[in-house]
Amino acid sequence: MRKIEDMYDLRKAYYEAHPNGHFFDKDTLKFFGERFSAMRLLKGTVQVKDSLGVTHTCYVVSSTQQIPLVGRKRVYHHFDVETLEDIG
């Protein structure tokens, strides 16, 4: 397992694990009102349950979405440390 220390490491590892993934694509981020430059990888990992109740150990990415007519909203994305899948 590769060591993830910052957003650049996470993005590179994500695309290695998911070559056809689109999470960090510029157009995808723009659609959700996010920017890669505004994303931060939080220290450590957390335990997160997915929609099926399965627990995952995850990296946490903090981001700000700029939503028209609403304004800014803080969001957190969770990536499984083993598979680097986005846990919703």
Helices and strands as residue ranges (DSSP letters): H 7-17, H 26-31, G 36-38, E 40-41, E 46-49, E 55-67, E 71-80, E 86-87
